[in-house]
């Protein structure tokens, strides 16, 4: 199995997944439909949480027990979690600037490249984390190392392969300046970002979470990735990148404040790399005695193959159209593109 879902906790794990998936879909709708919803989710809430985080670290620095024992301080103290939270939130704010055309920035043509830049930064954060895991493993064939959250990770060549897939994924984004607002002002649209890119991104990002966030991947790797893809497929065509940023930022906020939902509850689910050891092996004082990285290796191979094929497909279309795929749109003849453009101003 890809995840360890069986026994008396299986029902809780499935319920937890459903709650996260449905919750993210609903919260994305609240955030995207009105200015008040977006401002509350991506300006007011992050501001309040920033004050909370600063208070925790000041308290911890002075030796206050309430801060030293705070779940955020104990379980979510990695550079990665804060980088993703704030990078995703900045993305959401920038997308609102473009969607509502706020000020000179929202109307500037050059700022239409912002989505590409912020998505690229988010991908590079994950790529750096993948390479870090491979290095810390101490062996290309695989080795255990303990993350700052106290979780044993099994790094190896699979991390390097997926990191390279992430770098390829960045250049699979086409039509960097082709950002539009929807007629109803609910969405920032990127019509050229069709299923080709979404599939390549989802597989790559799932694999990243599977290897580097093994106690979280059931939620942040599966439910979190499917929520924006689901919305884009059924009612928000062309809005996938906005959906993705919204749900990512909201999930990071939740996970940063309530980490034990994933790490130590009935809902906790781990990947198959720990074999029969389960969560006890993932968070034990000593490294697990065995590892089962077959799934990690398989998905990394799949990840880089899909991204290479997607990139080759993009270059083939660009060559046939005699156009630059990053300056111009190349999927204008596809159904997804046409449906997105029908919603655009």
Residue pairs with C-beta under 8 A, 6 or more apart in sequence:
1 272
2 210
2 271
2 272
2 295
3 13
3 217
3 218
3 269
3 270
3 271
3 272
4 269
4 270
4 271
4 272
4 274
4 278
5 13
5 14
5 218
5 269
9 266
9 268
12 265
12 266
12 267
13 218
13 266
13 267
13 268
13 269
15 267
16 218
16 219
16 261
16 266
16 267
16 269
17 218
17 219
17 222
17 223
17 269
20 219
20 223
20 224
20 251
21 223
21 226
21 227
21 230
24 223
24 224
24 227
24 247
24 250
24 251
25 227
25 230
25 231
25 247
27 41
27 246
27 247
27 250
28 227
28 228
28 231
28 243
28 246
28 247
28 250
29 231
30 37
30 41
31 37
31 38
31 41
31 42
31 92
31 246
31 250
32 38
32 186
32 187
32 236
32 239
32 242
32 243
32 246
33 186
35 96
35 100
38 92
38 96
39 96
41 92
41 246
41 249
41 250
42 89
42 92
42 93
42 96
42 246
42 249
43 93
45 253
46 85
46 86
46 89
46 249
46 253
49 253
49 256
49 257
52 72
52 257
53 72
53 82
53 256
55 67
56 67
56 70
56 72
56 73
57 67
57 73
58 67
59 66
59 67
59 68
59 70
60 67
60 68
60 70
60 73
67 73
68 74
71 257
71 258
71 259
71 260
72 256
72 257
72 259
75 149
75 150
75 259
75 260
75 263
76 149
76 255
76 256
76 259
77 148
77 149
78 147
78 148
78 149
80 125
80 129
80 212
81 252
81 255
81 256
82 256
83 125
84 122
84 125
84 126
84 248
84 252
85 249
85 252
85 253
85 256
87 118
87 121
87 122
87 125
88 122
88 245
88 248
88 249
88 252
89 249
89 252
90 118
91 115
91 118
91 119
91 122
91 245
91 249
92 242
92 245
92 246
92 249
94 111
94 114
94 115
94 118
95 115
95 188
95 241
95 242
95 245
96 102
96 188
97 103
97 105
97 106
97 111
97 114
98 106
98 111
98 112
98 114
98 115
98 179
98 181
98 188
99 181
99 182
99 185
99 186
99 187
99 188
99 242
100 106
100 181
100 185
101 107
101 181
105 111
109 177
112 176
112 177
112 178
112 179
113 176
113 177
114 179
115 176
115 179
115 188
115 190
115 241
116 173
116 176
118 245
119 170
119 173
119 241
120 170
120 173
122 248
123 166
123 167
123 169
123 170
124 166
124 170
126 166
126 205
126 208
126 212
127 163
127 166
127 167
129 208
129 212
130 159
130 160
130 162
130 163
130 166
130 208
130 211
130 212
131 159
131 160
131 163
133 145
133 153
133 155
133 159
133 211
133 212
134 140
134 155
134 156
134 157
134 159
134 160
134 163
135 155
136 145
136 153
136 155
137 143
137 144
137 145
137 153
137 154
137 155
137 156
137 159
138 145
139 156
140 156
140 157
140 160
141 156
141 157
142 154
142 155
142 156
142 157
142 158
142 291
142 293
143 154
143 155
143 156
144 152
144 153
144 154
144 287
144 288
144 291
145 152
145 153
145 155
146 152
146 153
146 287
147 153
147 212
149 259
149 263
150 283
151 214
151 215
151 263
151 282
151 283
152 274
152 281
152 282
152 283
152 284
152 287
152 288
153 211
153 212
153 214
154 211
154 273
154 291
154 293
154 296
155 211
156 293
156 296
157 297
157 300
158 207
158 211
158 293
158 296
158 297
158 299
158 300
159 211
159 212
159 300
161 300
161 301
161 303
161 304
162 204
162 207
162 208
162 211
162 299
162 300
162 303
162 304
164 304
165 204
165 207
165 300
165 303
165 304
165 306
165 307
165 308
166 204
166 208
168 304
168 307
168 308
168 310
168 311
169 197
169 200
169 201
169 204
169 307
171 311
171 326
172 196
172 197
172 200
172 201
172 307
172 310
172 311
172 314
173 193
173 197
173 326
174 192
174 193
174 197
174 314
174 325
174 326
174 328
174 329
174 330
174 331
175 190
175 191
175 192
175 193
175 325
175 326
175 327
175 328
175 329
175 330
175 331
176 326
176 327
177 327
178 190
178 191
178 192
178 328
178 329
179 188
179 189
179 190
180 188
180 189
180 190
180 191
180 238
180 341
180 344
180 345
181 187
181 188
181 189
181 344
181 345
182 188
182 189
182 238
182 239
182 343
182 344
182 345
183 343
183 344
183 345
184 343
187 236
187 238
187 239
187 242
187 343
188 239
188 241
188 242
189 238
189 239
189 242
189 340
189 343
189 344
190 238
190 239
190 240
190 241
190 340
191 238
191 329
191 331
191 336
191 337
191 340
191 341
191 344
192 329
192 330
192 331
192 332
192 337
193 238
193 240
193 241
194 331
194 334
194 336
194 337
195 336
196 310
196 313
196 314
196 331
197 310
198 229
198 232
198 240
199 306
199 310
200 306
200 307
200 310
202 225
202 229
203 299
203 302
203 303
203 306
203 307
204 303
204 306
204 307
205 221
205 225
206 217
206 221
206 222
206 225
206 299
207 296
207 299
207 300
207 302
207 303
208 221
209 216
209 217
209 220
209 221
210 217
210 221
210 271
210 295
210 296
210 299
211 296
211 300
213 220
213 221
214 270
214 271
214 273
214 274
214 282
215 262
215 263
215 268
215 269
215 270
215 279
215 282
215 283
216 255
216 262
216 263
217 271
218 262
218 269
219 251
219 262
219 269
220 251
220 255
220 262
224 247
224 248
224 251
227 243
227 247
228 240
228 243
228 244
228 246
228 247
229 240
229 243
231 239
231 240
231 243
232 238
232 239
232 240
232 243
236 243
237 336
237 339
237 340
237 343
238 336
238 337
238 339
238 340
238 341
238 343
238 344
239 340
254 261
255 261
255 262
261 267
262 268
262 269
263 283
268 279
270 278
270 279
270 282
271 295
271 296
272 292
272 294
272 295
273 291
273 292
273 293
273 295
273 296
274 281
274 282
274 288
274 291
274 292
275 281
275 288
275 290
275 291
275 292
277 284
277 288
277 289
277 290
281 288
282 288
314 325
314 330
315 325
317 325
317 330
317 331
318 324
318 325
318 330
321 330
323 330
329 337
331 337
332 338
